[in-house]
Amino acid sequence: MSRKAQGGWMVRAVTSFRTSRPERPRIAPSDLAAASSLVESWAAEEAGRVTSVAQRPDSAERETEAVWDALGALDAEDFGLSTPAPAPLWRRREVQIGGFTALAACLAAAVWLHGQGDVETFATGAGERRIVALKDGSRLELNTRSHLEVRISSRERHVRMLDGEALFMVAARPDHQPFTIDAGAARIKVTGTQFNVRKTSDQTRVDLLEGHVEVRSRGAEQALRLGAGQAVTVSASGATLVRQPADRAAVNDWRAGRVTLTRARLDAAVAHINRYARKPLTLAEPALGDLTVDGVFEARDTGTFARAVASLHNLELREQPDRIVLSRP
């Protein structure tokens, strides 16, 4: 049966569903296209848009609805068309919008991840020193038993100092992006300068050799600004911030692999030497820590240091499998 609709298109045939038949009626592609156009117009109406198809006579709408209901009862094989009439999934507006949104999110995530950069870990063992070149042009020299985490990206230049000692030679950037170091309770901020940071369990010390740095202790409202030749010590709790002269000689010593001691208490000297030792030196009794020692020693030569102290103070030296012991005879 054919019937002319007021909308200007023609439905030529509607056949109810049958499971099998010798010949299948063919539905004209123009009718399927018209029905598809009507569905798109309904979607436009639900979205608050008005299309030319939506402005149709009621009679045309009723006829098209009847045709579409009939088509909905058919399987794909009943259409007998070489190409499916409904628009492909990738051409539907809802899918396009969702796809573009997902693509934009992926691109944004990629840009963000690129800006974050990767965290690099650098560490040294007992008696080991290491020079590290960073990708921003800065350079680090790590002393014995040091452990740092470094993140260099387009967004930040940041170091987390977990333990040990390092000399920082920070490259200045045209955009003046700061270089920050978190070391215990101290936070150091610079744009381009040279300074030494030593972090122990009880304090963090910053010795500024060139330029300017800002050091802020945990919980402090204001940062302390240092000039070349100045140093600051921050307690582990962040409660104490002490300014003092920089010890450039001590920095030069560790970079050269030596330890210089001037009227140093023996317990402090032993603790210093043990930073470099694979086999630590111990005192048999706490009272020995009150003795003093002077001299320049090779940092990694624990045995020579122990023999010098034993000779100086008439002590007994006993070497065990896991340590060297100094005691009274």
C-alpha positions in Angstrom: 0.0 0.0 0.0 1.3 3.5 -0.8 0.2 6.7 0.8 1.2 10.3 0.3 2.0 12.2 3.5 1.7 16.0 3.8 5.3 16.2 4.7 6.2 15.4 1.1 7.6 11.9 1.4 6.2 8.5 0.5 5.9 5.2 2.3 5.7 2.5 -0.2 5.4 -0.7 1.8 4.9 -2.0 5.4 5.0 -5.7 6.0 4.5 -7.4 9.4 7.3 -9.7 10.7 7.4 -13.3 9.5 10.0 -15.8 10.6 10.4 -17.2 7.1 9.2 -16.6 3.6 10.4 -17.2 0.1 10.7 -13.5 -0.9 11.2 -10.6 1.5 9.7 -7.3 0.7 12.2 -4.5 0.3 11.8 -1.2 2.0 12.8 1.8 0.1 16.0 3.6 1.4 14.2 6.9 1.1 11.5 5.7 3.6 14.1 4.6 6.1 16.0 7.8 5.7 12.7 9.7 6.4 12.0 7.6 9.5 15.6 8.2 10.7 15.2 11.9 10.1 12.1 11.9 12.3 13.9 10.2 15.1 16.6 12.8 15.0 13.9 15.5 15.2 12.4 13.9 18.3 15.9 13.9 19.9 16.2 17.6 18.9 12.9 18.4 20.6 14.0 16.7 23.8 17.1 18.8 23.8 15.1 22.0 23.4 16.0 22.5 19.7 13.5 22.9 16.9 14.2 21.6 13.4 12.3 21.8 10.1 11.4 18.1 10.4 10.0 18.7 13.8 7.5 21.2 12.3 5.4 18.6 10.7 1.6 18.0 10.4 0.2 15.7 13.0 -1.1 13.3 10.2 2.5 12.9 8.9 3.7 12.3 12.4 1.1 9.6 13.1 1.9 7.9 9.8 5.6 7.9 10.4 5.2 6.6 13.9 3.2 3.7 12.5 5.8 3.0 10.0 8.6 3.2 12.6 6.7 0.9 14.9 6.5 -1.6 12.1 10.2 -1.3 11.3 11.1 -1.8 14.9 9.5 -5.3 14.7 11.8 -6.4 12.0 15.3 -7.9 12.2 18.2 -6.5 10.1 17.9 -9.4 7.7 14.3 -8.4 6.9 15.4 -5.1 5.3 17.3 -6.7 2.5 19.5 -3.6 2.2 23.3 -3.8 1.4 24.0 -0.9 3.8 22.2 -0.4 7.2 20.0 2.7 7.0 20.5 4.1 10.6 23.4 6.4 11.0 26.7 4.7 12.1 27.4 4.9 15.8 30.4 7.2 15.3 28.2 9.7 13.5 25.6 10.1 16.2 25.7 13.5 17.9 25.7 12.1 21.5 28.6 9.8 20.7 30.5 12.5 18.9 30.1 14.9 21.9 31.2 12.1 24.3 34.2 11.2 22.2 35.4 14.8 21.9 35.0 15.2 25.6 37.0 12.1 26.3 39.7 13.1 23.8 40.0 16.6 25.4 40.3 14.9 28.9 43.0 12.6 27.6 44.9 15.5 26.0 44.7 17.6 29.2 45.9 14.6 31.3 48.8 14.1 28.9 49.8 17.8 29.1 49.5 17.7 32.9 51.6 14.5 33.2 54.3 16.0 30.9 54.5 19.0 33.1 54.8 17.0 36.2 58.0 15.2 35.2 59.4 12.0 36.8 60.8 11.6 40.3 64.5 10.6 40.2 66.2 9.0 43.2 69.9 9.5 43.9 71.8 7.8 46.7 75.4 7.1 47.8 76.8 4.4 50.0 79.4 4.5 52.8 82.4 6.5 51.7 80.9 7.2 48.2 80.7 10.5 46.5 78.7 11.2 43.4 78.1 14.1 40.9 74.7 14.4 39.3 73.8 16.7 36.4 70.1 17.6 36.4 68.1 18.3 33.2 67.6 22.0 34.1 71.3 22.6 34.0 71.8 22.4 37.8 74.4 20.1 39.4 74.5 18.2 42.6 77.5 16.7 44.5 76.4 14.1 46.9 78.5 13.2 50.0 78.6 9.8 51.7 75.3 8.1 52.8 73.1 10.6 51.1 69.6 10.0 49.7 67.6 12.5 47.6 64.5 12.6 45.5 64.5 15.1 42.6 61.6 16.3 40.4 62.5 18.6 37.5 59.7 19.7 35.1 58.2 22.7 33.3 56.2 23.4 36.4 58.6 22.9 39.3 62.2 22.2 40.4 62.1 20.4 43.7 64.3 18.2 45.8 63.4 16.1 48.9 66.5 15.5 50.9 65.9 12.4 53.0 69.4 12.1 54.5 73.0 13.0 54.1 74.8 16.0 52.5 74.9 17.6 49.1 76.3 20.7 47.4 73.8 22.4 45.2 74.9 24.4 42.2 71.5 25.7 40.9 71.2 27.0 37.4 69.2 30.2 37.0 66.2 30.1 34.6 64.9 32.9 32.3 61.5 32.5 33.9 63.0 32.8 37.4 61.4 29.5 38.4 62.5 28.7 42.0 64.4 25.7 43.1 63.2 24.3 46.4 64.6 21.7 48.8 62.8 20.1 51.6 65.3 18.8 54.2 63.7 17.7 57.5 62.1 20.8 59.2 63.9 23.2 56.7 62.6 24.4 53.4 65.2 26.1 51.1 64.2 28.3 48.2 66.5 29.7 45.5 66.5 30.8 41.9 70.3 30.3 41.1 73.1 30.0 43.6 75.6 27.6 45.3 75.0 26.2 48.8 75.6 23.1 50.9 72.9 21.2 52.8 73.6 18.6 55.5 70.7 16.7 57.1 71.1 14.6 60.1 68.5 13.1 62.5 68.6 16.1 64.8 69.1 19.1 62.5 69.6 20.5 59.0 72.4 22.9 58.3 72.6 25.2 55.2 75.9 26.9 54.2 75.5 29.5 51.5 78.6 29.9 49.3 77.2 32.2 46.6 74.1 34.1 45.9 71.0 34.3 48.2 68.7 31.7 49.7 65.6 31.7 51.8 65.3 29.2 54.6 62.0 28.6 56.3 61.6 26.3 59.3 58.5 24.2 59.9 55.7 26.4 61.2 57.5 29.7 60.8 55.6 32.6 59.3 58.6 34.2 57.7 61.7 32.9 55.9 65.2 33.8 56.9 67.2 35.2 54.0 70.9 34.4 53.8 73.7 36.1 51.9 76.9 34.6 50.7 79.1 33.5 53.6 76.2 32.9 56.0 74.7 29.6 57.3 71.7 28.6 59.3 70.9 25.5 61.4 67.4 24.3 61.8 66.5 21.8 64.6 64.5 18.7 63.7 61.4 20.1 65.4 61.7 23.3 63.4 61.7 25.3 66.7 65.3 26.6 66.5 66.7 28.7 63.6 70.3 29.8 64.3 72.2 32.0 61.9 76.0 31.6 61.8 79.1 32.0 59.5 79.3 29.5 56.6 81.9 26.8 57.0 83.4 26.8 53.5 86.5 24.8 54.6 84.3 21.9 55.8 82.5 21.9 52.5 85.8 21.8 50.6 87.0 19.0 52.9 84.3 16.6 52.1 84.5 17.3 48.4 88.2 16.4 48.6 87.5 13.3 50.6 89.1 14.4 53.9 88.1 15.2 57.4 89.7 18.1 59.3 89.4 18.1 63.1 90.4 20.9 65.5 90.1 20.2 69.2 87.1 18.1 68.4 85.5 15.8 71.0 86.3 12.2 70.4 82.6 11.1 70.3 81.8 13.8 67.7 84.9 12.9 65.7 84.0 9.2 65.7 80.5 10.0 64.6 81.9 12.1 61.7 84.3 9.4 60.6 81.6 6.7 60.8 79.6 8.5 58.1 82.3 7.3 55.7 83.1 4.0 57.3 82.1 0.5 56.1 83.3 -0.9 59.4 82.3 1.6 62.1 84.5 2.7 65.0 83.1 2.5 68.5 84.2 3.6 72.0 84.1 0.9 74.7 82.9 3.4 77.3 81.1 6.8 77.1 83.8 8.6 79.1 86.2 8.2 76.2 84.1 10.7 74.3 85.4 13.5 76.4 88.9 13.1 74.9 89.8 15.5 72.0 91.6 15.0 68.7 93.2 17.2 66.1 94.4 16.4 62.6 93.5 16.0 58.9 92.4 12.4 57.9 91.3 10.7 54.8 87.6 10.3 55.2 87.3 6.6 54.2 90.4 5.4 56.1 88.8 4.5 59.4 91.7 2.3 60.4 94.3 5.0 60.1 92.2 7.4 62.2 91.6 4.8 64.9 95.4 4.0 65.1 96.2 7.7 65.4 93.7 8.2 68.2 94.9 5.1 70.1 98.5 6.3 69.8 97.6 9.8 70.9 95.6 8.8 74.0 97.3 5.4 74.9 94.2 3.4 74.0 93.8 -0.2 73.0 92.6 -0.9 69.5 90.7 -4.1 68.8 89.4 -4.9 65.3 86.4 -7.2 65.2 84.6 -8.7 62.2 81.9 -6.0 62.2 83.6 -3.0 64.0 86.7 -1.4 65.4 86.7 -0.9 69.2 88.7 1.7 71.1 89.1 1.0 74.9 91.4 1.7 77.8 94.2 -0.9 78.3 
